């Protein structure tokens, strides 16, 4: 009879799983779209590809889900793995609540330890028992799933390595406007986890974000990925060595959560305290980003590189670049210095449609005194500030756009 009830609850999850998966995918899409709107607010154009980044989230999530599900099937033959329906619903509820506040908090590496800590506190300290209270076997199974998923997500994070960062302008510690990148990759992961004699569908989220100011974006992403991989492996090791201990599972979940948060905070603290990399050079024009499918992107110009000459003309500002291209729009030859100081000559004849369409975004120069106010990437902060500005606009009877010219410091 218990197996029949468990099977009925598992079947009931089947229509809910695609809904939760699509909601997580929607939250991820909103997060990416917000970064693109910030690009438009600052530069007046879209620099990175939204659909490419969103499609990559689906692809990476499916690959991770297949690998994790296969790994759980193998581990289930060695240890007893069991995730009840009630625990899956609790994970979903916490994930969606956190995703509505900030999608970066809906990572399974945060959700699962939070669910485990709450369950252990309610059972051990308050002696609360109900059908919604998971067993020790269910909690350690969830923690093991979290460790495996986080380790594979960390590997994917290092492979992805900031391939599609969003450029922004921010204020440095000295009050100077400098260039930076927002790196974020989130993957909704569909899983099949062991239930009561059968497999249950489970949709979770994995990923992280980080800012690049003093180093290249791929370095920050690799550091974040290494932290995810290390914490995931430590979580799996804790589950294996402390398999039958309630306090061991509690300690493993707590330590893993603390290490993940502390590691990310330390990486960002060191990055924020470093010397900004994307600043105006002494000679030339430094490229902050290239627009997708533009002539600059086709030429292989990368962010951080410096354009020294256009043809035979030395350039020190965007205006110099435009002027030099206007002199000979039929064919443009550029002298570019890469991030390690090596110069190369590249040329293109594809400026017939417009001499100024090189397709680069440069770092701020001394002429940038007015720029856009933009919001942070957290949903709750964004909604709160949007609602505050909207309320003031309604009170005054005038419409206020999402971002407006201002002398205030950008976020």
Secondary structure, DSSP 8 states (H G I E B T S, - for coil): -HHHHHHHHHHHHHHHHHHHHHHHHHHHHHHHHHHHHHHHHHHSS--S-HHHHHHHHHHHHHHHHHHHHHHHHHHTTTS-----HHHHHHHHHHHHHHHHH-GGGG-HHHHHHHHHHHHHHHHHTS----TTS--HHHHHHHHHHHHHHHHHHHHHHHHHTTTT-EEEEEE-TTS-EEEEEEEEEEEEEEEEEE-SSSEEEEEEEEEEEEEESSS-HHHHHHHHHHHHHHHHHHHHHHHHHTTT-HHHHHHHHHHHHHHHHHHHHHHHHHHHTS--SBS--SSSEEEEEE-TTSHHHHHT--TT-EEEEETTEE-SSHHHHHHHHHHTTT-EEEEEE-TTS-EEEEEE---TT-TT---EEE---TT---EE----S-HHHHHHHHHHHHHHHHHHT----SS-EESS---
